[in-house]
Amino acid sequence: MDGALVKLTIIPFETSKTFADGPPSGPPFIAQFNPSDYSDAVELELNSDETPQGADGNEAKFKSIKPRSFTFKLFLDGSGATSATPLPSPAPSSPLSVLGQIELFRATVGFYGNVHRQRFLQLVWGRLFVTCALESFSINYKLFDAAGLPIRAELDATFKEHKDAEVSALEKNLASPDIAHAHLALDGERLPNIVNAVYRDPTRYVAVAAVNRLNNLRRLPAGAELRLPPVRSADAV
């Protein structure tokens, strides 16, 4: 397989656990041409403390990371002028028409059976391996035959990353100052800077130093393993 061209593939599943729950729920959509680029958008969710009446403003604080969005532009060609053909195709010598490719895309990303919800999808290409659902798509028809049927088109599709509730909760907890963390000190690191990165409050370094029984409150030996307790535990020291 070294040197073989790997196509962007969209695989449909009945559940968000994808391969862990069984085989795909339908045929995959394999891009006729790989996209020249794609976007991977990340959005942070912030919340603010209530501002007392008459105050100037409030501080935006990190709450969570919203699911990522992936946007692709796919080129569809049914003219037969190019050597690339989409898979699966009706016959090796006959490229699937543009309308046929669009219907295959709809069937892959659309609703699952009688459940009346979108399919869960696995996007696979290069280092991209993500579970998601279709958020939106649009088609721009570019070229037509004598009968007015499209023979070239561009398909723009946006997918929203999906994570199980357990995974999302775990990621949120791991980033929270309300649970215990461990940190391996690097050469030249200072305790107040480490504490501020976790608790957003550098003054807590005295409490953290007490928990770790540090004699020097500022200078840390490289490789020292620090225990960073939850906020409440640090406050109690």
Beta strands, then each sheet from edge to edge (+ up, - down):
strand 1: 9-13
strand 2: 29-30
strand 3: 38-41
strand 4: 44-48
strand 5: 60-65
strand 6: 69-77
strand 7: 120-125
strand 8: 128-144
strand 9: 150-161
strand 10: 181-184
strand 11: 225-228
sheet 1: 2+ 1- 7+ 8- 9+ 6- 3+
sheet 2: 4+ 5-
sheet 3: 10+ 11-
end
